[in-house]
Amino acid sequence: MLARLQRRLIALLGLAIAASLALGVALGRPALGVAIALLLAFSYTLVLAVEFVLMAAVHGDDPAPRAGPGVLLRAWWTECVVALWVFGWLQPFREQARPDVPGRRGVRGIVFVHGYLCNRAIWNPWLAQCARLGIPCVAISLEPVFSGLSPYAAQVERAVARLEQETGRAPLIVCHSMGGLVVRGWLATTPGAAARVHHVVTIGSPHRGTWLAHLGGTANAAHMRPSNGWLRQLEAAEPPGSHARWTCFYGHADNIVFPPRSATLEGADNRHLPATPHVAMAYHPAVMAEVLARVGAGA
């Protein structure tokens, strides 16, 4: 569903750009048409710039180091490039380009859970790496796209059960952004689920909510606002010490989940990724190294 929606948005944007160029020619002002076309084509970079400005303004007394202007500028440019690749190519057109890697007995697998406004294609580089290394894996596309977070638990359960059956081992779960909350919801509502997971790695997940979710109007965005009712119920359902086998990557240049400590959990191994924006965090070498080490660890 998301891939189809994003393809339609890309098509509408293409039509708007073509119309701008045609209007410029019709008015005898082709430079104006080009200027409008460029503004439309790169308007997403302005949206990202606003996110970074808000992130810097909301940092407050967060214990993470404050990112300076140079760091923010580099992070913004990185996110402009990565976001164009992910949202303009991978997700709309390559959702099924990389299949899951079938399980093998005795070989630990990975369940990949994506974030808000994403689908399984965000994990394509990971799926390619898993295929090369022979690591079983399942990447989920969470549906419906704009529902609350609780219904997604059934999809996590199916993915975990599949790898359990195929490999005979508890899988590692890797989550980007909203996916971390989805997995916490599954663990809190599924009896015995914690014993079926080897480890959980989250990448920029809004464990304590995120300020930016106040600007979202969907049900799942509402569940990512700080101190919302769904999040409070989730925290109340989690037993003490439940995050001991979690690694949470967070960053002071995360333009979606902020302030930075929003992506951390009490009792988890919280690791700071400096100068790395939100989507790009999913491909950080330190994250890849941690996941590969965890999946290759003993029982």
N, C-alpha and C positions, 0 to 999 in steps of 0.2 A: 504493500500500500504506500509506504513512504517513498519508495523508488519511483512509483508512478506519479505521485504528487510532485516530487522534485523534478522529474522530466517535464511535467507540464509547466512548472514555474520557469524552467530554463527556456522552454519554447516561447512562453509569453515574453520573457526578457528579450529573446532574439527578435521577436516581432516588434517590440517597443524600440529596440535599437535600429532596426531597419526602417521603422516609421520615422524616427528622428532624422536619419540620414536623408530620407525622401523629402521630409518637410523642409530641411535645409536647402535642398536643391530647388524645390518648388518656390521657396521664398527668395531664391537668388543669394542665399547666405549659407553656402555649404560648410563654412567653418563653424557656424552656430550649430548646424546639425551634427557635426563631428563632436563638438564639445558636449552636447546633450547625450549623444551616444556613449561617450567615454564616461560621463557621470553615471549613467545607468549601469554600464558594464562593471564599474568599480565602486558602486555604492556600498557594497558589502564591506569594503575596507573602511568606510566612514563609520559603519555600525560597529566594527571591531574597535575602532579608535575610541568611540564613546564608551565601550565596555572597559577599556584600559583606563580611561579617565575616571570612571566610576570606581574601579578597583582601587586605584591610588587614593581616591578620596575617602573610601570606606575603611582603609587599612587600620586606622586608629592605633590602639596600643597592642595590636596583635604581636605575639612574641617572635614571629618570623621577621627576618631583616626586611626593611623597607626597600623596594626596588627603586633605583635611581632612574632619572630620565633616559640615560643611555640604554640601560637594561630594558626599560619599557619599550623604547623605540625598536630595539632589535627583536624583542618578543612579538611586538605588533607585526613587524614585517614577516617574521617566521610564520605567524598564524595566518596572515594574508595568503601566503603561498600554500600552506598545508590545508587550510580550509577550502581553497579553490579546488585542490586535488580531491579532497574527501567529498565535499558537497556538490562539486560540479562534475565529477567523473566517477569515483568509486561507487558511491551510494546510488546515484540515479541509474548507472549503466552496468555496474559490475557486481551486483548483489550476489549472484550465483556463480560468479566466475571462479571462485575458489571453493571446492567442496570440503566438507568435513573430512577428517582423516579417520578411517575406521580403526576401532580399537583392536589391540592384540593382548592376549592373556599375559598378565604380569607386568605390563608396561603402563605406567601411570599416565592418565590423560588430563586434558585441560578443557574446562567449560569457559567460553568467552561470553561476557554479557556487556552489551554496549550501553550507551547513555542516551540522553534526550535528543530527539530529532536525528537519530542515527539508525542504521540497520547493520546487519552482520558484515557488510562490506568494509566497514572501518577496520576490521581485523584481517583483511586480505594479506598484508605483509606478514602478519603472524601466522596465518594459515599456510602460506608458502614456506615459511621457515619450519613449521611443524611437519609439513610434508617432506621436506628435505631431510629432517632429522628422525623421521619415523615416530613422531609423538602423536598419539591419538588426540583428537580434539573435536569439539562441537561448538559452533558459533550460532547464537540465537538471533533471530530478528523479532524483537518484542512487538506484539500486536495485542490490542489496537494501539495505534500510535499515540493517541492523546488521552488514554484512560488513566484512572488512578493507578498507583503502583501495586496494590494488592493482587489484582488478577494476573500479573506477570509471574507470580510464584509457581503457577502450574507449568509454565514453560521451563523454568529452571529445574523443577522436579523431573520433568521428562528428560532433559539433557543429562542431568546427574545420573539418573537411573540407567540411561542408555550406556554411559561410559562404565558405570559399575558392572553392568551385565557383560559388556564386551571385554573389559580388562581384568575384572576381579579385584580392582583396587579403588580406593577413594580418590576422586579427582581433585586437582587443583582448580580453583575458580579465579578467573582474572576479570576484573570489572573496570570499566571506564565510566566516570561521571555518575549519572543516575543509576547505572548498573549496580553500584555498591549498595544503594538503598534497596534495590530490588532483591538482592541476595540476602541482605539482613532481614527483609520481610519474609522471604522463604524460610530462613532458618528459624525465625520467631514463631511461625505458624505451622511448621511441619515437625511433628514429634520425632525425635531421634535423628534429625537432619545433621546436627553438628558432628555426630560421630561418623558421618558419611563423607566428610570433607577433609582433605589432607591439609589444606591451607587456603587462605583467601588473600589475594592481592588486589588492592583498589588503587585506581589512578585518578586523582582529582575528583573523588566522590564527595558529594555534599552531605557528609555524615551528620553535621550539625545544622544542615540547611545552608542556603546561600542567599545573600542579599539580592542578587540579580533575579531570583525567582519571583520577587514581588512584581516584576514587570511582565510575568507570564500569565496568560489567562486560561491555560488548560488545567485539567485535573491533576496530571502528574507534576506540573509546575507548582501547583498549590501545595503538593506534598513535599516539595523541596524548599519551602519557605522556612526560615528559622522559627523554631518553637511552635510549628503548626500542630494541630491535634493528632494527625496521623503519625508524625515523628515522635511526639510525646508518648503515644501508645506503644510505638515500637520500642522506645528506650525502656519503658516500664516492663515490657515483656522479656527483655534480654537479661539473663542471669549474670551475676557478678563474675568477672573473669572470662566472659564469652568472647572477647576479642584478643585473647592471648596468642592465637594462631592466625593473626592478621598482619599484613604489611600494608601500610597506607602511604602512598606517595602524594605529596602536596607541594605547592610552590607559591612563592611570593609574586610570580608573574602570571598566575592563573587568572585569565580574564573572565571566567564563568563562575568558578567557585571561590568566593571570597567573603570575608577576610580569610587569610591562608589557613588558620587553625580550623576552619569549617570542614576541611578535608581530613581531619585527624580523628582518632578514636582513643578513648582512655584504655590503657593496657595493651594497645597495639604497638607494633614496631613502626613508628611514624618517621618517614624519611623525606627530607626536603630536597626538591629539585629546583635549583636556582635558574633564573632567567629562561624559564620554559613555559610557553602559553598552553592553554587548556587542551586543544586537540593534539598538538604536537607532543604532549606528555605521553600519549599512548604509544609513541614510537621512540621514546628516549632509550639510549643504550643501557642505562642503569636499570631501567624497568625490565628490559629484555633479559639482561644478565640475571637479575633476581628470579624471574619466572623460570628460566631454564635451570638455574641451580635448584630451585624448589621442586621442580618436576622430576629432577634426577636424584633427589635426596632419598634416603632410606624410608622404610615404612614408618 
